[in-house]
Amino acid sequence: MAAVVSPGCCGLGDTLVSAVDADARSVLWRRDLQGSLQAGAAYRGGFVLVLGPKYAIGPSRLLLVAPDGHVRITRLDQIRSGWQRSGSGDRFVSHQWNPGLALDPASGRAFVVQAGAPVAEVDLRRLSVRYHQLAEPISFLGRLRDWLEPKAEAKAMEGPERRALWLGDGRLAVTGVDYQASVDSHGHQQELDKPAGLKLIDTRNWSVRTLDHTTSSVTFAGGGLFAFGTSWDSRTSKIGGSGLTAYDRSGRALYHRYGKQPIGGVTGVPRGVLVGGSQGSAVFRHQDLLDPRSGRVLGHVGVDVELITGDQPFWF
């Protein structure tokens, strides 16, 4: 059996979940969840999903979808999410608030994080919610001096995007991107995409530690946490980067590779981790195979076709 979640992009419209019998080519069940998909993960043959309002930004909901199609729901009143726009026609601004979701399957807990909000801890058995204020909050980059007016030509985004990753041993890694739109002195629209940095949260006492300020993506593979980040400034039309830094579960830095190059992705494989980069990096047209513990290059993998999948909220 396979399950399909739609629309799977951009937090728009209603979210549909369907179970499909691939052999019989038939739909076993379909559920309309009445909201925009913000984050999700596979859980015990089903899904844990975070949904926001439809075409709006407001309180979120967490849904537990069982393999038989049974849906249980709890509200996350303190976690804002969703998408909306200001302006009309071709002259609008996209506002988005995307929270991060991480699961601890062993304890049956979900963690939902958002900029400027407490961490929501959800007991997936009871669907009970507890909120935890952090000593060091997950901040949202302050607004630029001149925000984009609705009448301006808009091709930019505003708002925070957060990503969360469960590391085990009670630790949670949080990173993301803060998107900002502005208008320069000539009336031209500009966009700044700034990494949110990397924070390590200890859920045993809800303490938080900042590991760096340049990370926007993380991958956990081979027993290590791999942090990398890219930034974009439309004024220069250049992609910035921070290379690749490996940490252990406790947040201790193991090594740094690729200087300030824009690394695009890290994937765990049986022999190590594959590292690929954005344009301007040494791994733009190929991927390096690294030893996870030492960072030593074990080999190279050529890339002939690049598939852009960044607007997919989750894979399993």
Contacts in CASP RR format, 6 or more apart in sequence:
PFRMAT RR
TARGET T0000
AUTHOR 0000-0000-0000
METHOD contacts of the structure
MODEL  1
MAAVVSPGCCGLGDTLVSAVDADARSVLWRRDLQGSLQAGAAYRGGFVLV
LGPKYAIGPSRLLLVAPDGHVRITRLDQIRSGWQRSGSGDRFVSHQWNPG
LALDPASGRAFVVQAGAPVAEVDLRRLSVRYHQLAEPISFLGRLRDWLEP
KAEAKAMEGPERRALWLGDGRLAVTGVDYQASVDSHGHQQELDKPAGLKL
IDTRNWSVRTLDHTTSSVTFAGGGLFAFGTSWDSRTSKIGGSGLTAYDRS
GRALYHRYGKQPIGGVTGVPRGVLVGGSQGSAVFRHQDLLDPRSGRVLGH
VGVDVELITGDQPFWF
1 19 0 8 1.000
1 20 0 8 1.000
1 21 0 8 1.000
1 22 0 8 1.000
1 28 0 8 1.000
1 67 0 8 1.000
2 19 0 8 1.000
2 20 0 8 1.000
2 22 0 8 1.000
3 17 0 8 1.000
3 18 0 8 1.000
3 19 0 8 1.000
3 20 0 8 1.000
3 46 0 8 1.000
3 47 0 8 1.000
3 65 0 8 1.000
4 16 0 8 1.000
4 17 0 8 1.000
4 18 0 8 1.000
4 20 0 8 1.000
5 15 0 8 1.000
5 16 0 8 1.000
5 17 0 8 1.000
5 37 0 8 1.000
5 47 0 8 1.000
5 49 0 8 1.000
5 313 0 8 1.000
6 15 0 8 1.000
6 16 0 8 1.000
6 18 0 8 1.000
7 13 0 8 1.000
7 15 0 8 1.000
7 16 0 8 1.000
7 37 0 8 1.000
8 15 0 8 1.000
8 37 0 8 1.000
8 311 0 8 1.000
8 312 0 8 1.000
8 313 0 8 1.000
9 311 0 8 1.000
9 312 0 8 1.000
9 313 0 8 1.000
10 83 0 8 1.000
10 96 0 8 1.000
10 311 0 8 1.000
11 36 0 8 1.000
11 37 0 8 1.000
11 38 0 8 1.000
11 52 0 8 1.000
11 82 0 8 1.000
11 83 0 8 1.000
11 96 0 8 1.000
11 98 0 8 1.000
12 36 0 8 1.000
12 55 0 8 1.000
12 83 0 8 1.000
13 35 0 8 1.000
13 36 0 8 1.000
13 54 0 8 1.000
13 55 0 8 1.000
14 32 0 8 1.000
14 33 0 8 1.000
14 34 0 8 1.000
14 35 0 8 1.000
14 36 0 8 1.000
14 54 0 8 1.000
15 32 0 8 1.000
15 33 0 8 1.000
15 34 0 8 1.000
15 35 0 8 1.000
15 36 0 8 1.000
15 37 0 8 1.000
15 49 0 8 1.000
15 51 0 8 1.000
16 30 0 8 1.000
16 31 0 8 1.000
16 32 0 8 1.000
16 33 0 8 1.000
17 30 0 8 1.000
17 31 0 8 1.000
17 33 0 8 1.000
17 47 0 8 1.000
17 49 0 8 1.000
17 65 0 8 1.000
17 69 0 8 1.000
18 27 0 8 1.000
18 28 0 8 1.000
18 29 0 8 1.000
18 30 0 8 1.000
18 31 0 8 1.000
19 27 0 8 1.000
19 28 0 8 1.000
19 29 0 8 1.000
19 30 0 8 1.000
19 67 0 8 1.000
19 69 0 8 1.000
20 26 0 8 1.000
20 27 0 8 1.000
20 28 0 8 1.000
21 27 0 8 1.000
21 28 0 8 1.000
29 68 0 8 1.000
29 69 0 8 1.000
31 65 0 8 1.000
31 69 0 8 1.000
31 71 0 8 1.000
33 49 0 8 1.000
33 51 0 8 1.000
33 63 0 8 1.000
33 71 0 8 1.000
34 51 0 8 1.000
34 54 0 8 1.000
35 51 0 8 1.000
35 52 0 8 1.000
35 53 0 8 1.000
35 54 0 8 1.000
35 61 0 8 1.000
36 51 0 8 1.000
36 52 0 8 1.000
36 53 0 8 1.000
36 54 0 8 1.000
36 55 0 8 1.000
36 81 0 8 1.000
36 82 0 8 1.000
36 83 0 8 1.000
37 49 0 8 1.000
37 50 0 8 1.000
37 51 0 8 1.000
37 313 0 8 1.000
38 50 0 8 1.000
38 51 0 8 1.000
38 52 0 8 1.000
38 60 0 8 1.000
38 81 0 8 1.000
38 82 0 8 1.000
38 98 0 8 1.000
38 99 0 8 1.000
38 100 0 8 1.000
38 313 0 8 1.000
39 49 0 8 1.000
39 50 0 8 1.000
39 98 0 8 1.000
39 99 0 8 1.000
39 100 0 8 1.000
39 101 0 8 1.000
39 112 0 8 1.000
39 313 0 8 1.000
39 314 0 8 1.000
40 47 0 8 1.000
40 48 0 8 1.000
40 49 0 8 1.000
40 50 0 8 1.000
40 101 0 8 1.000
40 313 0 8 1.000
40 314 0 8 1.000
41 47 0 8 1.000
41 48 0 8 1.000
41 101 0 8 1.000
41 102 0 8 1.000
41 103 0 8 1.000
41 314 0 8 1.000
41 316 0 8 1.000
42 314 0 8 1.000
42 316 0 8 1.000
43 64 0 8 1.000
43 103 0 8 1.000
43 105 0 8 1.000
43 124 0 8 1.000
44 67 0 8 1.000
44 105 0 8 1.000
45 66 0 8 1.000
45 67 0 8 1.000
46 65 0 8 1.000
46 66 0 8 1.000
46 67 0 8 1.000
47 63 0 8 1.000
47 64 0 8 1.000
47 65 0 8 1.000
48 62 0 8 1.000
48 63 0 8 1.000
48 64 0 8 1.000
48 65 0 8 1.000
48 101 0 8 1.000
48 103 0 8 1.000
48 110 0 8 1.000
48 124 0 8 1.000
49 62 0 8 1.000
49 63 0 8 1.000
49 65 0 8 1.000
50 60 0 8 1.000
50 61 0 8 1.000
50 62 0 8 1.000
50 63 0 8 1.000
50 76 0 8 1.000
50 79 0 8 1.000
50 81 0 8 1.000
50 99 0 8 1.000
50 100 0 8 1.000
50 101 0 8 1.000
50 112 0 8 1.000
51 60 0 8 1.000
51 61 0 8 1.000
51 62 0 8 1.000
51 63 0 8 1.000
51 81 0 8 1.000
52 58 0 8 1.000
52 59 0 8 1.000
52 60 0 8 1.000
52 61 0 8 1.000
52 81 0 8 1.000
52 82 0 8 1.000
53 59 0 8 1.000
53 81 0 8 1.000
53 82 0 8 1.000
55 83 0 8 1.000
55 84 0 8 1.000
56 82 0 8 1.000
56 83 0 8 1.000
56 84 0 8 1.000
57 80 0 8 1.000
57 81 0 8 1.000
57 82 0 8 1.000
57 83 0 8 1.000
57 84 0 8 1.000
57 95 0 8 1.000
57 96 0 8 1.000
57 97 0 8 1.000
58 80 0 8 1.000
58 81 0 8 1.000
58 82 0 8 1.000
58 97 0 8 1.000
59 75 0 8 1.000
59 76 0 8 1.000
59 77 0 8 1.000
59 78 0 8 1.000
59 79 0 8 1.000
59 80 0 8 1.000
60 75 0 8 1.000
60 76 0 8 1.000
60 79 0 8 1.000
60 80 0 8 1.000
60 81 0 8 1.000
60 82 0 8 1.000
60 99 0 8 1.000
60 112 0 8 1.000
61 73 0 8 1.000
61 74 0 8 1.000
61 75 0 8 1.000
61 76 0 8 1.000
62 73 0 8 1.000
62 74 0 8 1.000
62 75 0 8 1.000
62 76 0 8 1.000
62 110 0 8 1.000
62 112 0 8 1.000
62 120 0 8 1.000
62 122 0 8 1.000
62 127 0 8 1.000
62 129 0 8 1.000
63 71 0 8 1.000
63 72 0 8 1.000
63 73 0 8 1.000
64 71 0 8 1.000
64 72 0 8 1.000
64 73 0 8 1.000
64 124 0 8 1.000
64 127 0 8 1.000
65 71 0 8 1.000
66 72 0 8 1.000
72 127 0 8 1.000
73 127 0 8 1.000
74 122 0 8 1.000
74 127 0 8 1.000
74 128 0 8 1.000
74 129 0 8 1.000
75 129 0 8 1.000
76 112 0 8 1.000
76 120 0 8 1.000
76 122 0 8 1.000
76 129 0 8 1.000
78 117 0 8 1.000
78 118 0 8 1.000
78 120 0 8 1.000
78 131 0 8 1.000
79 99 0 8 1.000
79 112 0 8 1.000
79 114 0 8 1.000
79 117 0 8 1.000
79 120 0 8 1.000
80 97 0 8 1.000
80 99 0 8 1.000
80 114 0 8 1.000
80 117 0 8 1.000
81 97 0 8 1.000
81 98 0 8 1.000
81 99 0 8 1.000
81 114 0 8 1.000
82 96 0 8 1.000
82 97 0 8 1.000
82 98 0 8 1.000
83 94 0 8 1.000
83 95 0 8 1.000
83 96 0 8 1.000
83 97 0 8 1.000
84 95 0 8 1.000
85 92 0 8 1.000
85 93 0 8 1.000
85 94 0 8 1.000
85 95 0 8 1.000
85 154 0 8 1.000
86 92 0 8 1.000
86 93 0 8 1.000
86 95 0 8 1.000
86 150 0 8 1.000
87 93 0 8 1.000
87 150 0 8 1.000
87 151 0 8 1.000
87 154 0 8 1.000
88 150 0 8 1.000
90 153 0 8 1.000
90 154 0 8 1.000
91 150 0 8 1.000
91 151 0 8 1.000
91 152 0 8 1.000
91 153 0 8 1.000
91 154 0 8 1.000
92 150 0 8 1.000
92 154 0 8 1.000
93 148 0 8 1.000
93 150 0 8 1.000
93 152 0 8 1.000
93 154 0 8 1.000
93 156 0 8 1.000
93 157 0 8 1.000
93 158 0 8 1.000
93 181 0 8 1.000
94 154 0 8 1.000
94 156 0 8 1.000
94 157 0 8 1.000
94 158 0 8 1.000
95 157 0 8 1.000
95 158 0 8 1.000
95 159 0 8 1.000
96 157 0 8 1.000
96 158 0 8 1.000
96 159 0 8 1.000
96 161 0 8 1.000
96 179 0 8 1.000
97 114 0 8 1.000
97 115 0 8 1.000
97 159 0 8 1.000
97 160 0 8 1.000
98 160 0 8 1.000
98 161 0 8 1.000
98 162 0 8 1.000
99 112 0 8 1.000
99 113 0 8 1.000
99 114 0 8 1.000
99 162 0 8 1.000
100 112 0 8 1.000
100 113 0 8 1.000
100 114 0 8 1.000
100 162 0 8 1.000
100 163 0 8 1.000
100 164 0 8 1.000
100 174 0 8 1.000
101 110 0 8 1.000
101 111 0 8 1.000
101 112 0 8 1.000
101 164 0 8 1.000
102 110 0 8 1.000
102 111 0 8 1.000
102 113 0 8 1.000
102 164 0 8 1.000
102 165 0 8 1.000
102 166 0 8 1.000
102 172 0 8 1.000
103 109 0 8 1.000
103 110 0 8 1.000
103 111 0 8 1.000
103 124 0 8 1.000
103 166 0 8 1.000
104 110 0 8 1.000
104 111 0 8 1.000
104 166 0 8 1.000
104 168 0 8 1.000
104 170 0 8 1.000
108 123 0 8 1.000
108 124 0 8 1.000
108 125 0 8 1.000
109 121 0 8 1.000
109 122 0 8 1.000
109 123 0 8 1.000
109 124 0 8 1.000
110 121 0 8 1.000
110 122 0 8 1.000
110 124 0 8 1.000
111 119 0 8 1.000
111 120 0 8 1.000
111 121 0 8 1.000
111 122 0 8 1.000
111 164 0 8 1.000
111 166 0 8 1.000
111 172 0 8 1.000
111 203 0 8 1.000
112 119 0 8 1.000
112 120 0 8 1.000
112 122 0 8 1.000
112 164 0 8 1.000
113 119 0 8 1.000
113 120 0 8 1.000
113 138 0 8 1.000
113 162 0 8 1.000
113 164 0 8 1.000
113 172 0 8 1.000
113 174 0 8 1.000
114 138 0 8 1.000
114 160 0 8 1.000
114 162 0 8 1.000
115 138 0 8 1.000
115 139 0 8 1.000
115 140 0 8 1.000
115 160 0 8 1.000
115 162 0 8 1.000
115 178 0 8 1.000
115 196 0 8 1.000
116 137 0 8 1.000
116 138 0 8 1.000
116 139 0 8 1.000
116 140 0 8 1.000
116 160 0 8 1.000
117 138 0 8 1.000
118 131 0 8 1.000
118 132 0 8 1.000
118 133 0 8 1.000
118 134 0 8 1.000
119 131 0 8 1.000
119 132 0 8 1.000
119 134 0 8 1.000
119 138 0 8 1.000
119 172 0 8 1.000
119 201 0 8 1.000
119 206 0 8 1.000
120 129 0 8 1.000
120 130 0 8 1.000
120 131 0 8 1.000
121 129 0 8 1.000
121 130 0 8 1.000
121 131 0 8 1.000
121 132 0 8 1.000
121 203 0 8 1.000
122 128 0 8 1.000
122 129 0 8 1.000
123 129 0 8 1.000
132 203 0 8 1.000
132 206 0 8 1.000
133 206 0 8 1.000
134 201 0 8 1.000
134 206 0 8 1.000
134 207 0 8 1.000
134 208 0 8 1.000
135 206 0 8 1.000
135 207 0 8 1.000
135 208 0 8 1.000
136 199 0 8 1.000
136 208 0 8 1.000
136 209 0 8 1.000
136 210 0 8 1.000
138 162 0 8 1.000
138 174 0 8 1.000
138 196 0 8 1.000
138 199 0 8 1.000
138 208 0 8 1.000
139 196 0 8 1.000
140 159 0 8 1.000
140 160 0 8 1.000
140 178 0 8 1.000
141 160 0 8 1.000
141 178 0 8 1.000
141 180 0 8 1.000
141 194 0 8 1.000
141 196 0 8 1.000
142 180 0 8 1.000
143 180 0 8 1.000
144 180 0 8 1.000
144 182 0 8 1.000
144 192 0 8 1.000
145 182 0 8 1.000
146 182 0 8 1.000
146 183 0 8 1.000
146 184 0 8 1.000
147 158 0 8 1.000
147 181 0 8 1.000
147 182 0 8 1.000
147 183 0 8 1.000
148 154 0 8 1.000
148 156 0 8 1.000
148 158 0 8 1.000
148 181 0 8 1.000
148 182 0 8 1.000
148 183 0 8 1.000
148 189 0 8 1.000
149 183 0 8 1.000
152 183 0 8 1.000
152 187 0 8 1.000
152 189 0 8 1.000
153 189 0 8 1.000
154 181 0 8 1.000
154 189 0 8 1.000
155 189 0 8 1.000
155 191 0 8 1.000
156 179 0 8 1.000
156 181 0 8 1.000
156 189 0 8 1.000
156 190 0 8 1.000
156 191 0 8 1.000
156 234 0 8 1.000
157 179 0 8 1.000
157 181 0 8 1.000
157 191 0 8 1.000
158 179 0 8 1.000
158 180 0 8 1.000
158 181 0 8 1.000
159 178 0 8 1.000
159 179 0 8 1.000
159 180 0 8 1.000
160 176 0 8 1.000
160 177 0 8 1.000
160 178 0 8 1.000
160 179 0 8 1.000
160 196 0 8 1.000
161 176 0 8 1.000
161 177 0 8 1.000
161 178 0 8 1.000
161 179 0 8 1.000
162 174 0 8 1.000
162 175 0 8 1.000
162 176 0 8 1.000
162 196 0 8 1.000
163 174 0 8 1.000
163 175 0 8 1.000
163 176 0 8 1.000
163 217 0 8 1.000
163 218 0 8 1.000
164 172 0 8 1.000
164 173 0 8 1.000
164 174 0 8 1.000
165 172 0 8 1.000
165 173 0 8 1.000
165 174 0 8 1.000
165 218 0 8 1.000
165 219 0 8 1.000
165 220 0 8 1.000
165 225 0 8 1.000
166 172 0 8 1.000
167 173 0 8 1.000
167 220 0 8 1.000
167 225 0 8 1.000
167 249 0 8 1.000
168 249 0 8 1.000
169 249 0 8 1.000
169 250 0 8 1.000
170 202 0 8 1.000
170 203 0 8 1.000
170 204 0 8 1.000
171 200 0 8 1.000
171 201 0 8 1.000
171 202 0 8 1.000
171 203 0 8 1.000
171 249 0 8 1.000
171 250 0 8 1.000
172 200 0 8 1.000
172 201 0 8 1.000
172 202 0 8 1.000
172 203 0 8 1.000
173 198 0 8 1.000
173 199 0 8 1.000
173 200 0 8 1.000
173 201 0 8 1.000
173 218 0 8 1.000
173 220 0 8 1.000
173 225 0 8 1.000
174 196 0 8 1.000
174 198 0 8 1.000
174 199 0 8 1.000
174 200 0 8 1.000
174 201 0 8 1.000
175 195 0 8 1.000
175 196 0 8 1.000
175 197 0 8 1.000
175 198 0 8 1.000
175 199 0 8 1.000
175 215 0 8 1.000
175 216 0 8 1.000
175 217 0 8 1.000
175 218 0 8 1.000
175 227 0 8 1.000
176 195 0 8 1.000
176 196 0 8 1.000
176 197 0 8 1.000
176 215 0 8 1.000
176 216 0 8 1.000
176 217 0 8 1.000
177 193 0 8 1.000
177 194 0 8 1.000
177 195 0 8 1.000
177 196 0 8 1.000
177 216 0 8 1.000
178 193 0 8 1.000
178 194 0 8 1.000
178 195 0 8 1.000
178 196 0 8 1.000
179 191 0 8 1.000
179 192 0 8 1.000
179 193 0 8 1.000
180 191 0 8 1.000
180 192 0 8 1.000
180 193 0 8 1.000
180 194 0 8 1.000
181 189 0 8 1.000
181 190 0 8 1.000
181 191 0 8 1.000
181 192 0 8 1.000
182 189 0 8 1.000
182 190 0 8 1.000
182 191 0 8 1.000
182 192 0 8 1.000
183 189 0 8 1.000
183 190 0 8 1.000
184 190 0 8 1.000
184 235 0 8 1.000
189 234 0 8 1.000
190 233 0 8 1.000
190 234 0 8 1.000
190 235 0 8 1.000
191 232 0 8 1.000
191 233 0 8 1.000
191 234 0 8 1.000
192 231 0 8 1.000
192 232 0 8 1.000
192 233 0 8 1.000
192 234 0 8 1.000
193 230 0 8 1.000
193 231 0 8 1.000
193 232 0 8 1.000
193 233 0 8 1.000
194 231 0 8 1.000
195 213 0 8 1.000
195 214 0 8 1.000
195 215 0 8 1.000
195 216 0 8 1.000
195 229 0 8 1.000
195 230 0 8 1.000
195 231 0 8 1.000
195 242 0 8 1.000
196 215 0 8 1.000
196 216 0 8 1.000
197 210 0 8 1.000
197 211 0 8 1.000
197 212 0 8 1.000
197 213 0 8 1.000
197 214 0 8 1.000
197 215 0 8 1.000
197 216 0 8 1.000
198 210 0 8 1.000
198 211 0 8 1.000
198 212 0 8 1.000
198 215 0 8 1.000
198 218 0 8 1.000
198 227 0 8 1.000
199 208 0 8 1.000
199 209 0 8 1.000
199 210 0 8 1.000
199 211 0 8 1.000
200 208 0 8 1.000
200 209 0 8 1.000
200 211 0 8 1.000
200 251 0 8 1.000
201 207 0 8 1.000
201 208 0 8 1.000
202 208 0 8 1.000
202 209 0 8 1.000
209 251 0 8 1.000
211 227 0 8 1.000
211 247 0 8 1.000
211 251 0 8 1.000
211 253 0 8 1.000
212 227 0 8 1.000
212 242 0 8 1.000
212 245 0 8 1.000
214 229 0 8 1.000
214 241 0 8 1.000
214 242 0 8 1.000
215 227 0 8 1.000
215 228 0 8 1.000
215 229 0 8 1.000
215 242 0 8 1.000
215 245 0 8 1.000
216 228 0 8 1.000
216 229 0 8 1.000
216 230 0 8 1.000
216 231 0 8 1.000
217 227 0 8 1.000
217 228 0 8 1.000
217 229 0 8 1.000
217 230 0 8 1.000
217 264 0 8 1.000
217 265 0 8 1.000
218 225 0 8 1.000
218 226 0 8 1.000
218 227 0 8 1.000
218 228 0 8 1.000
219 225 0 8 1.000
219 226 0 8 1.000
219 265 0 8 1.000
219 266 0 8 1.000
219 267 0 8 1.000
219 268 0 8 1.000
219 273 0 8 1.000
220 226 0 8 1.000
221 266 0 8 1.000
221 267 0 8 1.000
221 268 0 8 1.000
221 272 0 8 1.000
221 273 0 8 1.000
221 292 0 8 1.000
222 268 0 8 1.000
222 272 0 8 1.000
222 273 0 8 1.000
222 292 0 8 1.000
223 248 0 8 1.000
223 249 0 8 1.000
223 292 0 8 1.000
224 246 0 8 1.000
224 247 0 8 1.000
224 248 0 8 1.000
224 249 0 8 1.000
224 254 0 8 1.000
224 292 0 8 1.000
225 246 0 8 1.000
225 247 0 8 1.000
225 248 0 8 1.000
225 249 0 8 1.000
225 251 0 8 1.000
226 244 0 8 1.000
226 245 0 8 1.000
226 246 0 8 1.000
226 247 0 8 1.000
226 266 0 8 1.000
226 273 0 8 1.000
227 244 0 8 1.000
227 245 0 8 1.000
227 246 0 8 1.000
227 247 0 8 1.000
228 241 0 8 1.000
228 242 0 8 1.000
228 243 0 8 1.000
228 244 0 8 1.000
228 245 0 8 1.000
228 263 0 8 1.000
228 264 0 8 1.000
228 265 0 8 1.000
228 266 0 8 1.000
229 241 0 8 1.000
229 242 0 8 1.000
229 243 0 8 1.000
229 262 0 8 1.000
229 263 0 8 1.000
229 264 0 8 1.000
230 239 0 8 1.000
230 240 0 8 1.000
230 241 0 8 1.000
230 242 0 8 1.000
230 262 0 8 1.000
230 263 0 8 1.000
230 264 0 8 1.000
230 278 0 8 1.000
231 239 0 8 1.000
231 240 0 8 1.000
231 241 0 8 1.000
232 238 0 8 1.000
232 239 0 8 1.000
232 240 0 8 1.000
239 262 0 8 1.000
239 278 0 8 1.000
239 279 0 8 1.000
239 280 0 8 1.000
240 260 0 8 1.000
240 262 0 8 1.000
241 260 0 8 1.000
241 261 0 8 1.000
241 262 0 8 1.000
241 263 0 8 1.000
242 259 0 8 1.000
242 260 0 8 1.000
242 263 0 8 1.000
243 256 0 8 1.000
243 257 0 8 1.000
243 258 0 8 1.000
243 259 0 8 1.000
243 260 0 8 1.000
243 261 0 8 1.000
243 262 0 8 1.000
243 263 0 8 1.000
243 281 0 8 1.000
244 256 0 8 1.000
244 257 0 8 1.000
244 258 0 8 1.000
244 263 0 8 1.000
244 266 0 8 1.000
244 275 0 8 1.000
245 253 0 8 1.000
245 255 0 8 1.000
245 256 0 8 1.000
245 257 0 8 1.000
246 253 0 8 1.000
246 254 0 8 1.000
246 255 0 8 1.000
246 256 0 8 1.000
246 257 0 8 1.000
246 292 0 8 1.000
246 295 0 8 1.000
247 253 0 8 1.000
247 254 0 8 1.000
248 254 0 8 1.000
254 293 0 8 1.000
254 295 0 8 1.000
255 294 0 8 1.000
255 295 0 8 1.000
257 275 0 8 1.000
257 290 0 8 1.000
257 295 0 8 1.000
258 275 0 8 1.000
258 281 0 8 1.000
258 282 0 8 1.000
258 283 0 8 1.000
261 277 0 8 1.000
261 280 0 8 1.000
261 281 0 8 1.000
261 282 0 8 1.000
261 283 0 8 1.000
262 277 0 8 1.000
262 278 0 8 1.000
262 279 0 8 1.000
262 280 0 8 1.000
262 281 0 8 1.000
263 275 0 8 1.000
263 276 0 8 1.000
263 277 0 8 1.000
263 278 0 8 1.000
263 281 0 8 1.000
263 283 0 8 1.000
264 276 0 8 1.000
264 277 0 8 1.000
264 278 0 8 1.000
264 281 0 8 1.000
265 275 0 8 1.000
265 276 0 8 1.000
265 277 0 8 1.000
266 273 0 8 1.000
266 274 0 8 1.000
266 275 0 8 1.000
266 276 0 8 1.000
267 273 0 8 1.000
267 274 0 8 1.000
268 274 0 8 1.000
269 289 0 8 1.000
271 289 0 8 1.000
271 298 0 8 1.000
272 289 0 8 1.000
272 290 0 8 1.000
272 291 0 8 1.000
272 292 0 8 1.000
272 298 0 8 1.000
273 289 0 8 1.000
273 290 0 8 1.000
273 292 0 8 1.000
274 287 0 8 1.000
274 288 0 8 1.000
274 289 0 8 1.000
274 290 0 8 1.000
274 301 0 8 1.000
275 283 0 8 1.000
275 287 0 8 1.000
275 288 0 8 1.000
275 289 0 8 1.000
275 290 0 8 1.000
276 283 0 8 1.000
276 284 0 8 1.000
276 286 0 8 1.000
276 287 0 8 1.000
276 288 0 8 1.000
276 303 0 8 1.000
277 283 0 8 1.000
277 284 0 8 1.000
277 287 0 8 1.000
278 284 0 8 1.000
285 302 0 8 1.000
285 303 0 8 1.000
286 300 0 8 1.000
286 301 0 8 1.000
286 302 0 8 1.000
286 303 0 8 1.000
287 300 0 8 1.000
287 301 0 8 1.000
287 302 0 8 1.000
287 303 0 8 1.000
288 297 0 8 1.000
288 299 0 8 1.000
288 300 0 8 1.000
288 301 0 8 1.000
289 297 0 8 1.000
289 298 0 8 1.000
289 299 0 8 1.000
289 300 0 8 1.000
289 301 0 8 1.000
290 296 0 8 1.000
290 297 0 8 1.000
290 298 0 8 1.000
291 298 0 8 1.000
309 315 0 8 1.000
END
